[in-house]
Amino acid sequence: MPASPRFKALAGLSQSELEKILRGSQAPALDSLHGWEWRGWNTPWYCSAVGIRQFIKGFFKSDVMVEGYNIPPKQTGLDGEWIQKPSPEAPKRFGFYTVAPVRADSADNFYPGALLLDYGASPRNAAWQPERVLRDYLVQPDEKNPDILLGKAYLALGPRVPVSYFIIERLRRVDWKP
């Protein structure tokens, strides 16, 4: 199934327009995420040059919390398909994160109404893995559409450094646990 018109419209907005939406939106319901994989699109042009424009995020429920992972897809473009690598039968899951509401007393509290995807808090990433410095904020831009979400990624290098905006859209139901 191709990306929806709303997904494509969000992917084409400017950074200032995306920031305004991010600040004016609230977090999706935590329980609406797990059990799904989501097609993703990093908005900056330079993500194409390094082969990370398209991505897949998955969410699952562990014994104590909602967690997630990333899967690299083939880079087929905004109108293409999101095909897992190395294959749909054996996708590479990596870049794990925990998912929780943003806490006001945290260093990662730029968007109080958002969910925080914290790669540094996941015990599934080894200490040497570079994705441990990622922090993503996630909101639902359309109150009545829980199938499209907007995010913003930061690097936690002491100070938080913004990296990119991204859009995710519900792609397929999955039943995966590590």
VMD Tcl script that builds the backbone (N, CA, C; Angstrom):
set m [mol new atoms 534]
animate dup $m
set s [atomselect $m all]
$s set {name element resname resid chain x y z} {
  {N N MET 1 A 0.846 -1.175 0.000}
  {CA C MET 1 A 0.000 0.000 0.000}
  {C C MET 1 A 0.900 1.250 0.000}
  {N N PRO 2 A 0.646 2.180 -0.885}
  {CA C PRO 2 A 1.463 3.409 -0.933}
  {C C PRO 2 A 1.146 4.352 0.225}
  {N N ALA 3 A 2.051 5.295 0.431}
  {CA C ALA 3 A 1.854 6.306 1.475}
  {C C ALA 3 A 0.610 7.130 1.164}
  {N N SER 4 A -0.078 7.563 2.204}
  {CA C SER 4 A -1.311 8.332 2.047}
  {C C SER 4 A -1.014 9.770 1.614}
  {N N PRO 5 A -2.007 10.452 1.054}
  {CA C PRO 5 A -1.819 11.861 0.701}
  {C C PRO 5 A -1.442 12.727 1.904}
  {N N ARG 6 A -1.979 12.462 3.087}
  {CA C ARG 6 A -1.656 13.260 4.269}
  {C C ARG 6 A -0.199 13.054 4.677}
  {N N PHE 7 A 0.281 11.812 4.600}
  {CA C PHE 7 A 1.684 11.499 4.888}
  {C C PHE 7 A 2.583 12.300 3.946}
  {N N LYS 8 A 2.274 12.272 2.665}
  {CA C LYS 8 A 3.072 12.989 1.668}
  {C C LYS 8 A 3.006 14.497 1.884}
  {N N ALA 9 A 1.838 14.997 2.266}
  {CA C ALA 9 A 1.695 16.443 2.505}
  {C C ALA 9 A 2.574 16.878 3.676}
  {N N LEU 10 A 2.556 16.128 4.764}
  {CA C LEU 10 A 3.407 16.459 5.908}
  {C C LEU 10 A 4.884 16.377 5.532}
  {N N ALA 11 A 5.242 15.375 4.735}
  {CA C ALA 11 A 6.634 15.199 4.321}
  {C C ALA 11 A 7.137 16.384 3.498}
  {N N GLY 12 A 6.235 17.114 2.882}
  {CA C GLY 12 A 6.620 18.242 2.044}
  {C C GLY 12 A 6.622 19.592 2.741}
  {N N LEU 13 A 6.280 19.647 4.023}
  {CA C LEU 13 A 6.214 20.923 4.734}
  {C C LEU 13 A 7.608 21.408 5.137}
  {N N SER 14 A 7.705 22.694 5.364}
  {CA C SER 14 A 8.967 23.293 5.809}
  {C C SER 14 A 9.222 22.949 7.275}
  {N N GLN 15 A 10.460 23.159 7.696}
  {CA C GLN 15 A 10.803 22.915 9.095}
  {C C GLN 15 A 9.988 23.801 10.026}
  {N N SER 16 A 9.781 25.048 9.653}
  {CA C SER 16 A 9.011 25.942 10.527}
  {C C SER 16 A 7.550 25.496 10.625}
  {N N GLU 17 A 6.997 24.993 9.528}
  {CA C GLU 17 A 5.615 24.490 9.571}
  {C C GLU 17 A 5.528 23.231 10.429}
  {N N LEU 18 A 6.507 22.349 10.299}
  {CA C LEU 18 A 6.516 21.127 11.102}
  {C C LEU 18 A 6.698 21.443 12.584}
  {N N GLU 19 A 7.555 22.421 12.896}
  {CA C GLU 19 A 7.758 22.810 14.295}
  {C C GLU 19 A 6.467 23.336 14.907}
  {N N LYS 20 A 5.743 24.135 14.151}
  {CA C LYS 20 A 4.471 24.679 14.635}
  {C C LYS 20 A 3.476 23.546 14.932}
  {N N ILE 21 A 3.398 22.579 14.032}
  {CA C ILE 21 A 2.506 21.431 14.239}
  {C C ILE 21 A 2.956 20.635 15.459}
  {N N LEU 22 A 4.255 20.400 15.571}
  {CA C LEU 22 A 4.797 19.630 16.696}
  {C C LEU 22 A 4.437 20.287 18.028}
  {N N ARG 23 A 4.604 21.578 18.101}
  {CA C ARG 23 A 4.314 22.309 19.348}
  {C C ARG 23 A 2.815 22.362 19.655}
  {N N GLY 24 A 1.977 22.279 18.641}
  {CA C GLY 24 A 0.533 22.369 18.849}
  {C C GLY 24 A -0.181 21.035 18.954}
  {N N SER 25 A 0.576 19.938 18.960}
  {CA C SER 25 A -0.031 18.603 18.965}
  {C C SER 25 A 0.257 17.874 20.266}
  {N N GLN 26 A -0.516 16.841 20.494}
  {CA C GLN 26 A -0.354 16.017 21.689}
  {C C GLN 26 A 0.144 14.629 21.319}
  {N N ALA 27 A 0.593 13.912 22.318}
  {CA C ALA 27 A 1.099 12.550 22.134}
  {C C ALA 27 A -0.015 11.618 21.676}
  {N N PRO 28 A 0.342 10.624 20.863}
  {CA C PRO 28 A -0.631 9.570 20.558}
  {C C PRO 28 A -0.835 8.709 21.804}
  {N N ALA 29 A -1.921 7.973 21.826}
  {CA C ALA 29 A -2.149 7.030 22.923}
  {C C ALA 29 A -1.066 5.953 22.871}
  {N N LEU 30 A -0.401 5.736 23.972}
  {CA C LEU 30 A 0.697 4.774 24.042}
  {C C LEU 30 A 0.258 3.385 23.569}
  {N N ASP 31 A -0.921 2.966 23.971}
  {CA C ASP 31 A -1.400 1.635 23.598}
  {C C ASP 31 A -1.779 1.510 22.126}
  {N N SER 32 A -1.836 2.630 21.402}
  {CA C SER 32 A -2.167 2.559 19.975}
  {C C SER 32 A -0.945 2.231 19.117}
  {N N LEU 33 A 0.240 2.217 19.732}
  {CA C LEU 33 A 1.475 2.030 18.965}
  {C C LEU 33 A 1.910 0.579 18.855}
  {N N HIS 34 A 1.899 -0.142 19.987}
  {CA C HIS 34 A 2.504 -1.474 19.975}
  {C C HIS 34 A 1.690 -2.455 19.142}
  {N N GLY 35 A 2.450 -3.375 18.537}
  {CA C GLY 35 A 1.837 -4.351 17.641}
  {C C GLY 35 A 1.783 -3.871 16.202}
  {N N TRP 36 A 2.450 -2.743 15.921}
  {CA C TRP 36 A 2.430 -2.164 14.567}
  {C C TRP 36 A 3.833 -1.783 14.128}
  {N N GLU 37 A 4.043 -1.861 12.823}
  {CA C GLU 37 A 5.204 -1.237 12.190}
  {C C GLU 37 A 4.683 -0.054 11.387}
  {N N TRP 38 A 5.526 0.967 11.321}
  {CA C TRP 38 A 5.162 2.246 10.714}
  {C C TRP 38 A 6.180 2.618 9.652}
  {N N ARG 39 A 5.708 3.015 8.475}
  {CA C ARG 39 A 6.621 3.546 7.462}
  {C C ARG 39 A 7.085 4.910 7.934}
  {N N GLY 40 A 8.345 5.250 7.676}
  {CA C GLY 40 A 8.872 6.527 8.122}
  {C C GLY 40 A 9.600 7.267 7.018}
  {N N TRP 41 A 9.607 8.601 7.148}
  {CA C TRP 41 A 10.252 9.475 6.175}
  {C C TRP 41 A 10.950 10.599 6.918}
  {N N ASN 42 A 12.285 10.652 6.807}
  {CA C ASN 42 A 13.055 11.766 7.334}
  {C C ASN 42 A 12.962 12.916 6.341}
  {N N THR 43 A 12.603 14.104 6.816}
  {CA C THR 43 A 12.331 15.211 5.894}
  {C C THR 43 A 13.560 15.890 5.298}
  {N N PRO 44 A 14.719 15.947 5.972}
  {CA C PRO 44 A 15.848 16.653 5.358}
  {C C PRO 44 A 16.372 15.963 4.092}
  {N N TRP 45 A 16.736 16.755 3.104}
  {CA C TRP 45 A 17.242 16.227 1.833}
  {C C TRP 45 A 18.498 15.380 2.034}
  {N N TYR 46 A 19.336 15.750 2.991}
  {CA C TYR 46 A 20.611 15.051 3.170}
  {C C TYR 46 A 20.424 13.604 3.617}
  {N N CYS 47 A 19.247 13.261 4.126}
  {CA C CYS 47 A 18.998 11.873 4.527}
  {C C CYS 47 A 19.000 10.939 3.315}
  {N N SER 48 A 18.629 11.465 2.150}
  {CA C SER 48 A 18.715 10.658 0.924}
  {C C SER 48 A 20.162 10.323 0.603}
  {N N ALA 49 A 21.048 11.302 0.776}
  {CA C ALA 49 A 22.461 11.110 0.440}
  {C C ALA 49 A 23.119 10.027 1.289}
  {N N VAL 50 A 22.658 9.853 2.521}
  {CA C VAL 50 A 23.257 8.844 3.397}
  {C C VAL 50 A 22.389 7.585 3.524}
  {N N GLY 51 A 21.329 7.499 2.722}
  {CA C GLY 51 A 20.527 6.282 2.656}
  {C C GLY 51 A 19.611 6.021 3.827}
  {N N ILE 52 A 19.142 7.115 4.476}
  {CA C ILE 52 A 18.233 6.924 5.619}
  {C C ILE 52 A 16.953 7.756 5.474}
  {N N ARG 53 A 16.602 8.116 4.261}
  {CA C ARG 53 A 15.381 8.917 4.077}
  {C C ARG 53 A 14.162 8.101 4.503}
  {N N GLN 54 A 14.088 6.879 4.011}
  {CA C GLN 54 A 13.005 5.972 4.403}
  {C C GLN 54 A 13.492 5.104 5.560}
  {N N PHE 55 A 12.571 4.783 6.466}
  {CA C PHE 55 A 12.874 3.870 7.564}
  {C C PHE 55 A 11.574 3.225 8.004}
  {N N ILE 56 A 11.679 2.228 8.836}
  {CA C ILE 56 A 10.510 1.570 9.427}
  {C C ILE 56 A 10.730 1.557 10.936}
  {N N LYS 57 A 9.708 1.968 11.676}
  {CA C LYS 57 A 9.714 1.865 13.138}
  {C C LYS 57 A 8.685 0.824 13.535}
  {N N GLY 58 A 9.047 0.002 14.501}
  {CA C GLY 58 A 8.116 -0.964 15.057}
  {C C GLY 58 A 7.979 -0.727 16.548}
  {N N PHE 59 A 6.828 -1.082 17.095}
  {CA C PHE 59 A 6.575 -0.923 18.527}
  {C C PHE 59 A 6.053 -2.244 19.074}
  {N N PHE 60 A 6.524 -2.597 20.255}
  {CA C PHE 60 A 6.065 -3.818 20.907}
  {C C PHE 60 A 5.941 -3.555 22.403}
  {N N LYS 61 A 5.203 -4.421 23.065}
  {CA C LYS 61 A 5.029 -4.281 24.507}
  {C C LYS 61 A 5.854 -5.354 25.190}
  {N N SER 62 A 6.796 -4.916 26.020}
  {CA C SER 62 A 7.578 -5.862 26.813}
  {C C SER 62 A 6.815 -6.111 28.108}
  {N N ASP 63 A 7.439 -6.762 29.038}
  {CA C ASP 63 A 6.774 -7.059 30.308}
  {C C ASP 63 A 6.418 -5.801 31.091}
  {N N VAL 64 A 7.199 -4.742 30.909}
  {CA C VAL 64 A 7.001 -3.562 31.756}
  {C C VAL 64 A 6.702 -2.263 31.008}
  {N N MET 65 A 6.896 -2.222 29.690}
  {CA C MET 65 A 6.702 -0.954 28.988}
  {C C MET 65 A 6.537 -1.168 27.491}
  {N N VAL 66 A 6.231 -0.079 26.797}
  {CA C VAL 66 A 6.229 -0.096 25.340}
  {C C VAL 66 A 7.648 0.234 24.894}
  {N N GLU 67 A 8.135 -0.548 23.940}
  {CA C GLU 67 A 9.461 -0.355 23.376}
  {C C GLU 67 A 9.353 -0.351 21.857}
  {N N GLY 68 A 10.471 -0.079 21.205}
  {CA C GLY 68 A 10.445 -0.059 19.754}
  {C C GLY 68 A 11.792 -0.357 19.145}
  {N N TYR 69 A 11.797 -0.425 17.816}
  {CA C TYR 69 A 12.987 -0.747 17.033}
  {C C TYR 69 A 12.873 -0.079 15.673}
  {N N ASN 70 A 13.965 -0.101 14.945}
  {CA C ASN 70 A 14.002 0.391 13.577}
  {C C ASN 70 A 14.370 -0.754 12.646}
  {N N ILE 71 A 13.916 -0.655 11.404}
  {CA C ILE 71 A 14.283 -1.591 10.339}
  {C C ILE 71 A 14.684 -0.748 9.134}
  {N N PRO 72 A 15.825 -1.039 8.515}
  {CA C PRO 72 A 16.170 -0.311 7.299}
  {C C PRO 72 A 15.393 -0.888 6.110}
  {N N PRO 73 A 14.726 -0.049 5.333}
  {CA C PRO 73 A 14.093 -0.531 4.110}
  {C C PRO 73 A 14.925 -0.145 2.876}
  {N N LYS 74 A 14.585 -0.741 1.761}
  {CA C LYS 74 A 15.158 -0.289 0.491}
  {C C LYS 74 A 14.716 1.154 0.296}
  {N N GLN 75 A 15.577 1.978 -0.262}
  {CA C GLN 75 A 15.282 3.393 -0.482}
  {C C GLN 75 A 14.629 3.552 -1.852}
  {N N THR 76 A 13.291 3.523 -1.858}
  {CA C THR 76 A 12.539 3.544 -3.114}
  {C C THR 76 A 11.810 4.869 -3.349}
  {N N GLY 77 A 11.939 5.804 -2.416}
  {CA C GLY 77 A 11.318 7.112 -2.590}
  {C C GLY 77 A 9.944 7.212 -1.959}
  {N N LEU 78 A 9.458 8.425 -1.878}
  {CA C LEU 78 A 8.187 8.712 -1.214}
  {C C LEU 78 A 7.015 7.976 -1.857}
  {N N ASP 79 A 7.089 7.742 -3.153}
  {CA C ASP 79 A 6.018 7.021 -3.844}
  {C C ASP 79 A 6.277 5.523 -3.929}
  {N N GLY 80 A 7.405 5.067 -3.376}
  {CA C GLY 80 A 7.768 3.658 -3.439}
  {C C GLY 80 A 7.192 2.850 -2.285}
  {N N GLU 81 A 7.655 1.627 -2.192}
  {CA C GLU 81 A 7.244 0.726 -1.127}
  {C C GLU 81 A 8.289 0.751 -0.012}
  {N N TRP 82 A 7.914 0.334 1.160}
  {CA C TRP 82 A 8.817 0.194 2.300}
  {C C TRP 82 A 9.102 -1.304 2.448}
  {N N ILE 83 A 10.186 -1.752 1.827}
  {CA C ILE 83 A 10.551 -3.173 1.786}
  {C C ILE 83 A 11.731 -3.399 2.730}
  {N N GLN 84 A 11.518 -4.218 3.751}
  {CA C GLN 84 A 12.522 -4.443 4.787}
  {C C GLN 84 A 13.794 -5.059 4.213}
  {N N LYS 85 A 14.923 -4.648 4.822}
  {CA C LYS 85 A 16.220 -5.219 4.475}
  {C C LYS 85 A 16.725 -6.034 5.652}
  {N N PRO 86 A 17.443 -7.085 5.460}
  {CA C PRO 86 A 17.864 -7.585 4.167}
  {C C PRO 86 A 16.757 -8.263 3.374}
  {N N SER 87 A 15.656 -8.682 4.063}
  {CA C SER 87 A 14.507 -9.262 3.358}
  {C C SER 87 A 13.270 -9.126 4.236}
  {N N PRO 88 A 12.083 -9.148 3.633}
  {CA C PRO 88 A 10.861 -9.099 4.448}
  {C C PRO 88 A 10.713 -10.293 5.390}
  {N N GLU 89 A 11.309 -11.420 5.021}
  {CA C GLU 89 A 11.217 -12.620 5.862}
  {C C GLU 89 A 12.167 -12.550 7.063}
  {N N ALA 90 A 13.245 -11.798 6.943}
  {CA C ALA 90 A 14.241 -11.713 8.015}
  {C C ALA 90 A 14.752 -10.278 8.130}
  {N N PRO 91 A 13.884 -9.348 8.550}
  {CA C PRO 91 A 14.319 -7.946 8.631}
  {C C PRO 91 A 15.325 -7.728 9.755}
  {N N LYS 92 A 16.201 -6.744 9.540}
  {CA C LYS 92 A 17.201 -6.380 10.556}
  {C C LYS 92 A 16.562 -5.395 11.520}
  {N N ARG 93 A 16.371 -5.819 12.749}
  {CA C ARG 93 A 15.849 -4.928 13.795}
  {C C ARG 93 A 17.021 -4.407 14.611}
  {N N PHE 94 A 17.090 -3.102 14.776}
  {CA C PHE 94 A 18.193 -2.464 15.488}
  {C C PHE 94 A 17.695 -1.128 16.029}
  {N N GLY 95 A 18.570 -0.384 16.703}
  {CA C GLY 95 A 18.196 0.945 17.180}
  {C C GLY 95 A 16.966 0.887 18.075}
  {N N PHE 96 A 17.055 0.127 19.150}
  {CA C PHE 96 A 15.925 -0.052 20.062}
  {C C PHE 96 A 15.749 1.181 20.946}
  {N N TYR 97 A 14.522 1.395 21.413}
  {CA C TYR 97 A 14.211 2.545 22.260}
  {C C TYR 97 A 13.068 2.208 23.210}
  {N N THR 98 A 13.003 2.940 24.297}
  {CA C THR 98 A 11.858 2.869 25.198}
  {C C THR 98 A 10.904 3.993 24.816}
  {N N VAL 99 A 9.642 3.841 25.164}
  {CA C VAL 99 A 8.624 4.836 24.819}
  {C C VAL 99 A 7.867 5.221 26.087}
  {N N ALA 100 A 7.821 6.520 26.373}
  {CA C ALA 100 A 7.110 7.006 27.562}
  {C C ALA 100 A 6.748 8.476 27.354}
  {N N PRO 101 A 5.774 8.963 28.102}
  {CA C PRO 101 A 5.489 10.403 28.048}
  {C C PRO 101 A 6.704 11.211 28.489}
  {N N VAL 102 A 6.861 12.381 27.913}
  {CA C VAL 102 A 7.950 13.286 28.298}
  {C C VAL 102 A 7.763 13.681 29.756}
  {N N ARG 103 A 8.849 13.649 30.500}
  {CA C ARG 103 A 8.826 14.061 31.908}
  {C C ARG 103 A 9.364 15.482 32.026}
  {N N ALA 104 A 8.693 16.307 32.779}
  {CA C ALA 104 A 9.101 17.710 32.942}
  {C C ALA 104 A 10.471 17.844 33.591}
  {N N ASP 105 A 10.855 16.885 34.437}
  {CA C ASP 105 A 12.129 16.983 35.148}
  {C C ASP 105 A 13.296 16.346 34.389}
  {N N SER 106 A 13.077 15.961 33.153}
  {CA C SER 106 A 14.103 15.316 32.343}
  {C C SER 106 A 14.869 16.336 31.498}
  {N N ALA 107 A 16.083 15.984 31.102}
  {CA C ALA 107 A 16.833 16.825 30.152}
  {C C ALA 107 A 16.164 16.807 28.785}
  {N N ASP 108 A 15.368 15.780 28.523}
  {CA C ASP 108 A 14.661 15.646 27.252}
  {C C ASP 108 A 13.194 16.036 27.449}
  {N N ASN 109 A 12.968 17.339 27.607}
  {CA C ASN 109 A 11.609 17.815 27.900}
  {C C ASN 109 A 11.191 18.977 26.990}
  {N N PHE 110 A 11.720 19.007 25.766}
  {CA C PHE 110 A 11.421 20.117 24.854}
  {C C PHE 110 A 9.951 20.185 24.432}
  {N N TYR 111 A 9.290 19.035 24.368}
  {CA C TYR 111 A 7.896 18.978 23.921}
  {C C TYR 111 A 7.084 18.248 24.992}
  {N N PRO 112 A 6.576 18.979 25.983}
  {CA C PRO 112 A 5.931 18.354 27.143}
  {C C PRO 112 A 4.722 17.475 26.804}
  {N N GLY 113 A 4.037 17.736 25.717}
  {CA C GLY 113 A 2.862 16.943 25.373}
  {C C GLY 113 A 3.164 15.725 24.528}
  {N N ALA 114 A 4.437 15.454 24.256}
  {CA C ALA 114 A 4.835 14.381 23.342}
  {C C ALA 114 A 5.193 13.095 24.073}
  {N N LEU 115 A 5.404 12.047 23.292}
  {CA C LEU 115 A 6.052 10.839 23.779}
  {C C LEU 115 A 7.536 10.968 23.478}
  {N N LEU 116 A 8.369 10.361 24.311}
  {CA C LEU 116 A 9.807 10.351 24.089}
  {C C LEU 116 A 10.240 8.935 23.733}
  {N N LEU 117 A 10.925 8.795 22.609}
  {CA C LEU 117 A 11.551 7.547 22.216}
  {C C LEU 117 A 13.016 7.695 22.604}
  {N N ASP 118 A 13.413 6.978 23.652}
  {CA C ASP 118 A 14.737 7.152 24.247}
  {C C ASP 118 A 15.619 5.944 23.938}
  {N N TYR 119 A 16.522 6.114 23.000}
  {CA C TYR 119 A 17.419 5.043 22.579}
  {C C TYR 119 A 18.478 4.765 23.648}
  {N N GLY 120 A 18.805 5.765 24.440}
  {CA C GLY 120 A 19.796 5.592 25.500}
  {C C GLY 120 A 19.274 4.785 26.671}
  {N N ALA 121 A 17.967 4.738 26.852}
  {CA C ALA 121 A 17.374 4.006 27.979}
  {C C ALA 121 A 17.138 2.536 27.668}
  {N N SER 122 A 17.275 2.149 26.410}
  {CA C SER 122 A 17.013 0.749 26.062}
  {C C SER 122 A 18.209 -0.136 26.385}
  {N N PRO 123 A 18.001 -1.170 27.182}
  {CA C PRO 123 A 19.090 -2.106 27.472}
  {C C PRO 123 A 19.421 -2.997 26.269}
  {N N ARG 124 A 18.629 -2.888 25.210}
  {CA C ARG 124 A 18.841 -3.720 24.023}
  {C C ARG 124 A 19.935 -3.165 23.102}
  {N N ASN 125 A 20.363 -1.924 23.336}
  {CA C ASN 125 A 21.461 -1.330 22.572}
  {C C ASN 125 A 22.741 -1.427 23.389}
  {N N ALA 126 A 23.783 -1.927 22.782}
  {CA C ALA 126 A 25.081 -2.009 23.463}
  {C C ALA 126 A 25.611 -0.606 23.725}
  {N N ALA 127 A 26.431 -0.463 24.746}
  {CA C ALA 127 A 26.967 0.838 25.146}
  {C C ALA 127 A 27.731 1.530 24.026}
  {N N TRP 128 A 28.331 0.780 23.120}
  {CA C TRP 128 A 29.140 1.350 22.044}
  {C C TRP 128 A 28.311 1.747 20.821}
  {N N GLN 129 A 27.025 1.402 20.780}
  {CA C GLN 129 A 26.226 1.679 19.588}
  {C C GLN 129 A 25.869 3.162 19.500}
  {N N PRO 130 A 26.113 3.780 18.346}
  {CA C PRO 130 A 25.893 5.223 18.218}
  {C C PRO 130 A 24.433 5.654 18.366}
  {N N GLU 131 A 23.490 4.771 18.084}
  {CA C GLU 131 A 22.084 5.169 18.205}
  {C C GLU 131 A 21.669 5.461 19.647}
  {N N ARG 132 A 22.482 5.074 20.618}
  {CA C ARG 132 A 22.160 5.349 22.023}
  {C C ARG 132 A 22.024 6.843 22.318}
  {N N VAL 133 A 22.576 7.708 21.471}
  {CA C VAL 133 A 22.486 9.154 21.706}
  {C C VAL 133 A 21.231 9.770 21.076}
  {N N LEU 134 A 20.404 8.967 20.421}
  {CA C LEU 134 A 19.178 9.501 19.800}
  {C C LEU 134 A 18.050 9.662 20.815}
  {N N ARG 135 A 17.308 10.746 20.647}
  {CA C ARG 135 A 16.081 10.990 21.402}
  {C C ARG 135 A 15.069 11.520 20.395}
  {N N ASP 136 A 13.926 10.849 20.284}
  {CA C ASP 136 A 12.868 11.271 19.365}
  {C C ASP 136 A 11.642 11.700 20.155}
  {N N TYR 137 A 11.043 12.792 19.722}
  {CA C TYR 137 A 9.739 13.219 20.250}
  {C C TYR 137 A 8.688 12.831 19.231}
  {N N LEU 138 A 7.503 12.419 19.686}
  {CA C LEU 138 A 6.467 11.919 18.794}
  {C C LEU 138 A 5.113 12.472 19.202}
  {N N VAL 139 A 4.390 13.056 18.223}
  {CA C VAL 139 A 3.049 13.589 18.452}
  {C C VAL 139 A 2.108 13.133 17.346}
  {N N GLN 140 A 0.827 13.322 17.608}
  {CA C GLN 140 A -0.228 13.014 16.643}
  {C C GLN 140 A -0.762 14.339 16.107}
  {N N PRO 141 A -0.391 14.725 14.875}
  {CA C PRO 141 A -0.764 16.055 14.378}
  {C C PRO 141 A -2.253 16.241 14.097}
  {N N ASP 142 A -2.935 15.162 13.753}
  {CA C ASP 142 A -4.367 15.245 13.477}
  {C C ASP 142 A -5.113 14.488 14.568}
  {N N GLU 143 A -5.842 15.224 15.383}
  {CA C GLU 143 A -6.515 14.638 16.544}
  {C C GLU 143 A -7.356 13.414 16.195}
  {N N LYS 144 A -7.961 13.419 15.007}
  {CA C LYS 144 A -8.858 12.325 14.625}
  {C C LYS 144 A -8.181 11.255 13.777}
  {N N ASN 145 A -6.876 11.391 13.523}
  {CA C ASN 145 A -6.168 10.401 12.703}
  {C C ASN 145 A -4.966 9.842 13.468}
  {N N PRO 146 A -5.148 8.702 14.156}
  {CA C PRO 146 A -4.053 8.115 14.918}
  {C C PRO 146 A -3.057 7.329 14.060}
  {N N ASP 147 A -3.256 7.330 12.741}
  {CA C ASP 147 A -2.415 6.532 11.847}
  {C C ASP 147 A -1.228 7.289 11.277}
  {N N ILE 148 A -1.136 8.595 11.530}
  {CA C ILE 148 A -0.014 9.398 11.051}
  {C C ILE 148 A 0.529 10.215 12.218}
  {N N LEU 149 A 1.844 10.107 12.427}
  {CA C LEU 149 A 2.486 10.790 13.543}
  {C C LEU 149 A 3.663 11.627 13.036}
  {N N LEU 150 A 3.977 12.659 13.788}
  {CA C LEU 150 A 5.085 13.556 13.475}
  {C C LEU 150 A 6.124 13.448 14.578}
  {N N GLY 151 A 7.385 13.409 14.186}
  {CA C GLY 151 A 8.449 13.322 15.165}
  {C C GLY 151 A 9.586 14.272 14.876}
  {N N LYS 152 A 10.420 14.436 15.892}
  {CA C LYS 152 A 11.639 15.220 15.746}
  {C C LYS 152 A 12.740 14.504 16.502}
  {N N ALA 153 A 13.860 14.288 15.811}
  {CA C ALA 153 A 14.998 13.569 16.384}
  {C C ALA 153 A 16.061 14.545 16.868}
  {N N TYR 154 A 16.658 14.210 17.989}
  {CA C TYR 154 A 17.756 14.977 18.578}
  {C C TYR 154 A 18.904 14.025 18.892}
  {N N LEU 155 A 20.111 14.575 18.924}
  {CA C LEU 155 A 21.263 13.861 19.452}
  {C C LEU 155 A 21.508 14.370 20.868}
  {N N ALA 156 A 21.640 13.457 21.812}
  {CA C ALA 156 A 21.925 13.817 23.203}
  {C C ALA 156 A 23.430 13.739 23.403}
  {N N LEU 157 A 24.082 14.863 23.173}
  {CA C LEU 157 A 25.544 14.943 23.266}
  {C C LEU 157 A 25.936 15.871 24.400}
  {N N GLY 158 A 25.258 15.742 25.527}
  {CA C GLY 158 A 25.306 16.773 26.567}
  {C C GLY 158 A 24.180 17.721 26.190}
  {N N PRO 159 A 24.500 18.797 25.449}
  {CA C PRO 159 A 23.398 19.594 24.911}
  {C C PRO 159 A 22.640 18.766 23.873}
  {N N ARG 160 A 21.379 19.076 23.690}
  {CA C ARG 160 A 20.559 18.361 22.708}
  {C C ARG 160 A 20.655 19.079 21.363}
  {N N VAL 161 A 21.004 18.320 20.328}
  {CA C VAL 161 A 21.216 18.882 18.993}
  {C C VAL 161 A 20.129 18.347 18.065}
  {N N PRO 162 A 19.288 19.235 17.491}
  {CA C PRO 162 A 18.245 18.752 16.582}
  {C C PRO 162 A 18.853 18.152 15.313}
  {N N VAL 163 A 18.256 17.040 14.855}
  {CA C VAL 163 A 18.756 16.338 13.673}
  {C C VAL 163 A 17.765 16.419 12.520}
  {N N SER 164 A 16.525 16.015 12.767}
  {CA C SER 164 A 15.558 16.011 11.671}
  {C C SER 164 A 14.134 15.857 12.191}
  {N N TYR 165 A 13.217 16.291 11.354}
  {CA C TYR 165 A 11.812 15.978 11.537}
  {C C TYR 165 A 11.550 14.701 10.762}
  {N N PHE 166 A 10.554 13.941 11.212}
  {CA C PHE 166 A 10.171 12.749 10.474}
  {C C PHE 166 A 8.672 12.520 10.612}
  {N N ILE 167 A 8.142 11.815 9.639}
  {CA C ILE 167 A 6.726 11.454 9.612}
  {C C ILE 167 A 6.665 9.933 9.644}
  {N N ILE 168 A 5.741 9.369 10.432}
  {CA C ILE 168 A 5.507 7.925 10.368}
  {C C ILE 168 A 4.017 7.668 10.145}
  {N N GLU 169 A 3.750 6.573 9.450}
  {CA C GLU 169 A 2.376 6.186 9.133}
  {C C GLU 169 A 2.221 4.689 9.365}
  {N N ARG 170 A 1.117 4.320 9.982}
  {CA C ARG 170 A 0.851 2.906 10.277}
  {C C ARG 170 A 0.966 2.095 8.985}
  {N N LEU 171 A 1.779 1.042 9.041}
  {CA C LEU 171 A 2.070 0.255 7.844}
  {C C LEU 171 A 1.477 -1.139 7.895}
  {N N ARG 172 A 1.778 -1.875 8.954}
  {CA C ARG 172 A 1.274 -3.256 9.044}
  {C C ARG 172 A 1.283 -3.722 10.496}
  {N N ARG 173 A 0.373 -4.632 10.791}
  {CA C ARG 173 A 0.300 -5.253 12.112}
  {C C ARG 173 A 1.419 -6.285 12.221}
  {N N VAL 174 A 2.095 -6.330 13.371}
  {CA C VAL 174 A 3.160 -7.309 13.611}
  {C C VAL 174 A 3.010 -7.867 15.023}
  {N N ASP 175 A 3.475 -9.084 15.195}
  {CA C ASP 175 A 3.515 -9.706 16.502}
  {C C ASP 175 A 4.956 -10.146 16.722}
  {N N TRP 176 A 5.781 -9.209 17.187}
  {CA C TRP 176 A 7.209 -9.497 17.363}
  {C C TRP 176 A 7.620 -9.171 18.794}
  {N N LYS 177 A 8.401 -10.074 19.358}
  {CA C LYS 177 A 9.019 -9.843 20.662}
  {C C LYS 177 A 10.455 -10.328 20.578}
  {N N PRO 178 A 11.367 -9.610 21.243}
  {CA C PRO 178 A 12.782 -10.032 21.209}
  {C C PRO 178 A 13.005 -11.339 21.945}
}
mol reanalyze $m
mol bondsrecalc $m
mol representation Tube
mol addrep $m
